Structures are given as C-alpha cells and as structure tokens.
Amino acid sequence: MRHFCRSDVWGQFQAAANHYGSSTPAIAWKALRLYGAGRFLPGESLCRGLLDPRLPMNEHLAHVSEERLHGLQHAVNSPHAAMCRDKLMFHDFCRSHDLPVADLLGVVSRHGSRDAQGEPLSTPAQWEAFVRRLPESFLAKPRHGRQGHGIVALGLDSREEAGLPEFAKEVAGLADDGEDRILEQRLRSHDRVAELTGTRSISALRLFTRVSPEGEPEVLDCHFRLIVGDSVTDNISDPCTGRFTANVVALPQLEDGRLGTAWAFNANGLGYDWVTHHPTTGALIEGFEVPFWVEALQLVKAAARDLLPIRTAGWDVALTPNGPVLIEVNERFQHVGFGDGIQRIRQALLADKRYLETGGLSCPPSSSQLH
C-alpha cells in the first residue's frame, strides 16, 4: 500500500483525472483494482494507459506487470546471474564464448585501475599514455549500472579541449564517487538505422529469449528502441528522474524483421501515442527492414544457450555496419506489454515453471505450442 499513499502518486492520479475528464478517487480506485488483479503498480497502470476510464478492466490481460513477470523469471532462472549485472563479467563471458561485444578499453576504480591488457593505471604518466591510445570516441559505463544510468560519452574533442594532462585527470577521476566504471569502444549504428533515426548513436534491439527444457533456444519477442534527438542511449525512461524520454519503441515481425506498430510514452507518464514516422527524420517506421535480422537472431540464440542455467533473458543488440554486437543481457527484463509477444513469454515461462516444480516430470511445451 505504500505505493498508493505517496503524495507524488496522488499528484499523478489527479493529473490523470484531469486528462481523462474523471475524478481522482475514481482513478485511484481503478489503480487499486488493477494492483489486486494483476499486481500493476500505479506507474505501470498510468504509463500503459490502463487507467483510462473508457477501457474495460480486462484490458490489463493484454499486459503483464513487472512483479508478475519478474516472479516468473526468478522461478525459471538460476540465481547465479552475476554476469548479467556486472558489465566487466559480461565482457569476459562474451570473449570466452566468441560472442561479438564492444572492445573493452580499461577499468577505472578507486581501488585500482587498469587497461584492457591488465597494465596498471596509477601515475600521471601512465594515465597520459593510456588516454593517448584511446579511440576518437568511447563510453564510460558504471560497472553495475542499469537502464543507461551514468553512461558518459568521451573522446577526441574532450581531450583536445582540456589538454592531455587534464583529460587524463578527468578519466582517472571517473570513479571518484566510488562507482567502478568500464571504458569501452563506442559502437556506431548501421547506415540504414542512422538514416531512420538521424543519429549514429546506437538504437538497440531488445530480443527476449528462452531455452526450452530440451535445450533449444528461441526468440519469443523483440522490441526495437529508436533514439529521438541527440541522446547517447535509447532508454525509454530517464533513470534519474523517472520521466519518459521521447524515444520510440517499434515491434519487428519475428519472421522477417520488418517493423510494424510503434509507440512513444508520453513524458507526463499518462499513456502513450502511436507513432507512424520517426519524430526527428520523418522517416516511415512501418515496413522498415531491420538490417542483419537473421544474424541477430542467430547471435542471441547462441548466446542464450551459453548463458544456461539462466533460461530466459533480454538481450540488447547493436546493429553496426559490420553486423550485430551484444551490448548487455538482463535476466530480469521489462516488457511494456504491446503485441502478442508478451503472451508467448508468459505462456513459456509458466510452462517452464511448472516443468521445474515437478522435477521435469510434466511434458514441456513444444515451440509450436507456444507460437
């Protein structure tokens, strides 16, 4: 109930009431009923438009709340998932399994920094020699960051403007707040994706995989997050403020990678708008063919098998000019609930949960039964 007693939540209920021409108590009552029916927290009900009084209560059946989805993921995945939460371990995982990943350039920590080859970075001379070798553009990422929080883009412009010694101090000081950071190559988007979005920053595919009890990996659903504007990341919401960005999400067809339905959450957290054209470039989204689609599917299927005993995961994949590259993996992924994919995910994880609870005695579902 603490989620329903906060003043900011009641402020959102009031804003929703004004938006929909309803009353605040009516909006709050529907939000409470949705939590009881499907464990949807107020923010989820608001952003998905479920509190619209014109919608029937059973509209929530087309969605799965984070609480319910994370509960299923917890039931079917091994709890030993450090490589999904630690970006340095994820790099090691990818390299050990010959999976494409951005080049690791170094690790910055107040406990001791090093370059990618393991050479220590401590003295001013070592730092200056290190930053001199860095590429024209690179990213600094919190080692245990989530949702794009704290990612900083640095590069040649910063180095020339500040001067080499000062830039070396800036890079060395990235961990002054106590957060370890990895430095990695900044990937650039495929030409056709850049034409669609108007930026070379990565708009990632989020591919949802599951490995069946027989050990067969499959892709259950996919989202394509399209950057709008000059953002460094394609996150749907700002991890610092919680407010939604203007970034667009589109649904590729699994059979051929053509984009169909697309939407953008409203910045005020009240519902969403369907989108047909990219807001920056004006390019038509529907029908856009995702480059390297087959290769991306093959990549995450291979990676999903290597990730066992984590059986279901959400993979972020960059589409670069040279092919798909893994960005990160999440064993507890989010799903906004549009399209048939969320039902495939729900059915698959429910079946896997029953299969594991019976010690493998129940009949696992086939791929055709789930699709």
MARKE-559136 format. One line per field, with one value per residue (C-alpha): residue number from 1; chain; z, x, y. Coordinates in steps of 0.001 Angstrom, whole numbers, padded with zeros to 6 digits, m for minus. Layout:
// MARKE-559136
i	NUM,...
ch	A,...
w	Z,...
u	X,...
v	Y,...
***
This chain:
// MARKE-559136
i	1,2,3,4,5,6,7,8,9,10,11,12,13,14,15,16,17,18,19,20,21,22,23,24,25,26,27,28,29,30,31,32,33,34,35,36,37,38,39,40,41,42,43,44,45,46,47,48,49,50,51,52,53,54,55,56,57,58,59,60,61,62,63,64,65,66,67,68,69,70,71,72,73,74,75,76,77,78,79,80,81,82,83,84,85,86,87,88,89,90,91,92,93,94,95,96,97,98,99,100,101,102,103,104,105,106,107,108,109,110,111,112,113,114,115,116,117,118,119,120,121,122,123,124,125,126,127,128,129,130,131,132,133,134,135,136,137,138,139,140,141,142,143,144,145,146,147,148,149,150,151,152,153,154,155,156,157,158,159,160,161,162,163,164,165,166,167,168,169,170,171,172,173,174,175,176,177,178,179,180,181,182,183,184,185,186,187,188,189,190,191,192,193,194,195,196,197,198,199,200,201,202,203,204,205,206,207,208,209,210,211,212,213,214,215,216,217,218,219,220,221,222,223,224,225,226,227,228,229,230,231,232,233,234,235,236,237,238,239,240,241,242,243,244,245,246,247,248,249,250,251,252,253,254,255,256,257,258,259,260,261,262,263,264,265,266,267,268,269,270,271,272,273,274,275,276,277,278,279,280,281,282,283,284,285,286,287,288,289,290,291,292,293,294,295,296,297,298,299,300,301,302,303,304,305,306,307,308,309,310,311,312,313,314,315,316,317,318,319,320,321,322,323,324,325,326,327,328,329,330,331,332,333,334,335,336,337,338,339,340,341,342,343,344,345,346,347,348,349,350,351,352,353,354,355,356,357,358,359,360,361,362,363,364,365,366,367,368,369,370,371
ch	A,A,A,A,A,A,A,A,A,A,A,A,A,A,A,A,A,A,A,A,A,A,A,A,A,A,A,A,A,A,A,A,A,A,A,A,A,A,A,A,A,A,A,A,A,A,A,A,A,A,A,A,A,A,A,A,A,A,A,A,A,A,A,A,A,A,A,A,A,A,A,A,A,A,A,A,A,A,A,A,A,A,A,A,A,A,A,A,A,A,A,A,A,A,A,A,A,A,A,A,A,A,A,A,A,A,A,A,A,A,A,A,A,A,A,A,A,A,A,A,A,A,A,A,A,A,A,A,A,A,A,A,A,A,A,A,A,A,A,A,A,A,A,A,A,A,A,A,A,A,A,A,A,A,A,A,A,A,A,A,A,A,A,A,A,A,A,A,A,A,A,A,A,A,A,A,A,A,A,A,A,A,A,A,A,A,A,A,A,A,A,A,A,A,A,A,A,A,A,A,A,A,A,A,A,A,A,A,A,A,A,A,A,A,A,A,A,A,A,A,A,A,A,A,A,A,A,A,A,A,A,A,A,A,A,A,A,A,A,A,A,A,A,A,A,A,A,A,A,A,A,A,A,A,A,A,A,A,A,A,A,A,A,A,A,A,A,A,A,A,A,A,A,A,A,A,A,A,A,A,A,A,A,A,A,A,A,A,A,A,A,A,A,A,A,A,A,A,A,A,A,A,A,A,A,A,A,A,A,A,A,A,A,A,A,A,A,A,A,A,A,A,A,A,A,A,A,A,A,A,A,A,A,A,A,A,A,A,A,A,A,A,A,A,A,A,A,A,A,A,A,A,A,A,A,A,A,A,A,A,A,A,A,A,A,A,A,A,A,A,A
w	000000,000405,m003369,m003145,m000163,m001651,m002401,m005822,m006827,m005824,m007865,m010865,m010147,m010120,m013405,m014916,m013704,m015388,m018539,m018828,m017519,m014488,m010717,m008667,m006409,m009487,m010982,m007658,m007210,m010660,m009952,m006725,m008518,m011187,m008498,m006966,m010350,m011878,m009457,m011590,m009631,m010170,m012518,m014723,m014948,m015708,m018461,m020169,m020302,m018226,m016009,m018930,m017684,m021220,m021099,m019501,m016525,m018529,m020754,m018316,m019565,m022632,m020276,m017588,m014591,m013677,m010373,m012105,m014900,m012540,m010357,m013319,m014317,m010758,m010813,m014032,m013889,m011824,m009048,m010013,m012568,m011712,m015350,m016166,m013567,m013885,m017193,m016730,m016211,m019255,m021365,m020062,m020788,m024380,m025075,m023618,m025894,m029026,m028951,m030524,m027972,m027931,m027230,m023554,m023173,m019430,m015914,m013673,m009915,m006775,m005664,m008645,m012363,m015343,m019114,m021185,m021122,m017322,m017079,m014003,m014304,m011337,m012073,m014159,m016814,m017043,m017355,m020015,m022058,m021692,m022818,m025760,m027023,m026594,m029726,m031052,m029103,m026223,m023407,m019641,m018059,m014379,m013887,m012196,m013901,m015133,m017691,m019115,m015829,m015598,m019117,m020378,m023912,m024117,m026882,m029010,m028572,m024782,m024998,m027284,m025391,m021921,m022885,m022373,m018649,m017662,m019767,m018160,m014730,m015880,m016963,m013819,m011710,m013175,m010135,m007502,m006485,m005532,m008581,m010705,m014413,m017554,m020609,m023871,m027585,m028716,m031318,m034266,m035922,m039289,m042068,m042612,m038902,m038755,m041697,m039837,m036511,m037629,m035288,m035209,m031539,m031011,m031200,m029830,m030460,m027253,m028008,m025478,m025448,m023730,m023690,m023660,m021316,m024309,m024593,m027706,m027705,m029262,m029590,m028084,m028866,m029860,m029456,m031431,m029369,m031676,m030409,m030889,m030705,m029596,m026668,m026002,m025005,m026249,m022842,m022671,m019309,m017583,m014657,m012683,m012981,m013880,m016640,m020080,m022915,m026401,m027687,m029820,m029492,m032559,m032935,m035569,m037062,m035910,m039298,m041327,m039110,m040716,m038307,m037591,m034681,m032921,m029928,m027577,m023923,m023011,m020938,m018286,m017650,m018841,m021611,m024975,m028582,m031627,m033960,m037728,m038631,m036773,m034955,m035946,m039501,m040612,m041977,m042190,m039440,m040573,m043125,m042269,m042639,m039690,m041044,m040097,m038752,m039325,m037912,m034813,m034171,m034607,m032268,m029342,m029754,m029491,m026560,m024818,m024906,m023499,m020699,m019202,m016425,m016906,m019106,m020116,m020790,m022565,m024846,m026076,m029529,m031508,m035292,m036516,m040117,m039587,m038023,m034700,m031456,m027918,m025535,m022385,m021065,m018348,m016528,m015106,m018133,m018542,m021177,m021922,m022972,m026533,m029154,m028983,m027743,m024085,m024222,m025725,m022935,m020229,m021535,m021971,m018501,m016836,m018587,m017616,m014016,m013844,m015502,m012929,m009987,m010968,m011342,m015117,m014898,m016758,m020515,m021657,m024314,m027861,m029743,m031991,m028943,m027729,m031005
u	000000,002972,002920,m000640,m000020,002726,001888,003576,001421,m001747,m000498,m000274,m003780,m005060,m003269,m004787,m008239,m007868,m006516,m009356,m012136,m012678,m012314,m009206,m010952,m012218,m008715,m007193,m009847,m009178,m005423,m006015,m008202,m005509,m002936,m005234,m005997,m002516,m000043,000316,001955,000473,003265,002715,m001034,m000568,002051,000273,m002965,m004814,m006404,m008357,m011987,m013106,m011118,m012633,m010864,m009942,m007701,m004908,m004942,m003002,m000174,001992,003102,006772,006030,004385,006966,009938,008382,008302,011853,013024,011315,012929,016395,019373,020008,023694,023390,026307,027409,024063,024613,028350,029430,033045,031982,029716,032742,034619,031610,031339,035054,035191,032325,033483,030439,030834,030991,032369,036111,036984,039486,040033,038594,038548,038219,039369,040573,042892,042558,043954,043886,042387,045679,045871,048550,048016,046982,048215,050784,050071,052468,050598,047246,048505,049975,046680,044367,046673,045861,042100,039911,038273,035098,034410,031936,032372,029773,029087,030129,026829,024661,021126,018857,021648,022203,025558,026810,029126,030466,034036,036578,038905,037062,037297,040980,041867,039792,041093,044632,046208,047134,043735,041860,043885,042844,039212,039265,041119,038555,035550,035490,035815,032195,033108,031461,033703,033449,034423,035669,034592,034554,031620,029680,028064,024769,024336,023865,020202,019383,021203,019100,015930,016867,019129,021960,024889,024204,023032,019323,019309,017228,015893,015465,013700,014982,014089,015878,013425,013776,015233,017956,016617,016971,014250,013352,009927,009667,011635,011488,013492,014210,014685,016559,014906,017196,020834,020593,023576,021271,017936,016304,012539,012723,015319,016750,017439,014064,011832,010275,009814,012071,010752,012418,010192,009671,008785,007832,009723,008000,009928,009738,011439,012434,010067,008862,005169,003465,005445,004690,006188,005258,004112,006599,003936,003611,m000007,m000402,001309,000919,001084,003857,003998,007031,010250,009750,013193,013737,010134,011113,008350,008784,006299,007859,011459,013642,015963,019482,021280,017989,018797,022301,020884,018510,021329,023571,021148,020164,023815,024346,021190,022484,025832,024033,022431,021390,019838,016948,015244,016856,016521,019466,020384,021952,023603,023267,026644,027922,029759,026925,025134,027090,025955,025605,024249,021903,019233,017922,015144,013879,010950,008237,005781,003048,002097,001743,001405,004963,004146,001615,004242,006640,004018,002941,006510,007630,004514,005116,008805,007902,005519,008127,010775,008374,007545,011203,010912,008001,005483,005547,007398,005677,006951,007854,004803,002506,003876,003595
v	000000,002358,002907,004261,006547,008718,012333,012203,009221,011075,014010,011677,010347,013931,014678,011524,012551,015943,014305,011771,014035,011818,012168,011497,008915,007032,006904,005818,003123,001682,001703,m000198,m002759,m003238,m003928,m006523,m008103,m008164,m006544,m003406,m000593,002895,004000,000961,001482,005181,004850,001963,003924,001316,003979,005422,005127,004220,000970,m002144,m003689,m006786,m004648,m005485,m009086,m007910,m006865,m008464,m006434,m006262,m008001,m010972,m011132,m010880,m013582,m015970,m015059,m015700,m019104,m020367,m018753,m019766,m017208,m017126,m014332,m012056,m011816,m010154,m007423,m006871,m005342,m006419,m010038,m009746,m008759,m011813,m014032,m012806,m013161,m016661,m017771,m015903,m013632,m010165,m007354,m003800,m003625,m003206,m000353,m000253,m000339,002734,002187,003935,000503,000211,000952,m000947,m001033,m003865,m005798,m005681,m002998,m000795,002835,004803,007507,010642,009337,006017,007790,010184,007329,005460,008274,008979,005464,005804,005950,009080,008303,005926,005311,005228,002938,002189,m001408,m002270,000361,m000209,001476,003617,005455,007243,006462,009206,009674,010989,011343,013367,016672,016431,015501,018423,020978,020123,019212,015803,016090,017488,014949,012151,013506,013611,009964,008863,010746,008935,006649,009384,008740,005161,003541,001332,002123,000313,002139,000608,001288,003418,001497,003234,002376,000737,003313,002464,002715,006067,007286,006273,007907,010762,009736,007337,006557,003005,002213,m001310,m004361,m005929,m009638,m011872,m015460,m018676,m022030,m024932,m027932,m029801,m027164,m025436,m021635,m019495,m015842,m015124,m011426,m008329,m004553,m002019,001111,004102,007150,010529,013559,013537,011118,008838,005965,004633,004178,004621,006390,008551,006532,009731,011463,008519,010627,009136,010168,010803,007615,005399,001642,m000439,m004098,m006124,m009145,m012196,m013902,m011168,m008227,m005711,m003029,m002729,m000993,001751,003958,006543,007009,010496,012497,013167,009414,009294,006761,006708,007770,005517,006626,006099,008256,008995,012334,013698,012467,011979,008552,005940,003347,000705,m001629,m000674,m003774,m004281,m004907,m008138,m009521,m013191,m012722,m011006,m013924,m016434,m014436,m014281,m017931,m018960,m016606,m017881,m021445,m020309,m018428,m021555,m022155,m018726,m019846,m016632,m013260,m009938,m009167,m005692,m005908,m003105,m003161,m001893,m001600,m004899,m006860,m007355,m006830,m007676,m004728,m006378,m009046,m008894,m011933,m009707,m007847,m005499,m005758,m002973,m005378,m004455,m007179,m010947,m011462,m010869,m013712,m016026,m015054,m015549,m018955,m020174,m019118,m020526,m023851,m023845,m023005,m025995,m028206,m027277,m027575,m031152,m032082,m032431,m034901,m032743,m032563,m029449,m027374,m027506,m024382,m024741,m024850,m021539,m019617
***
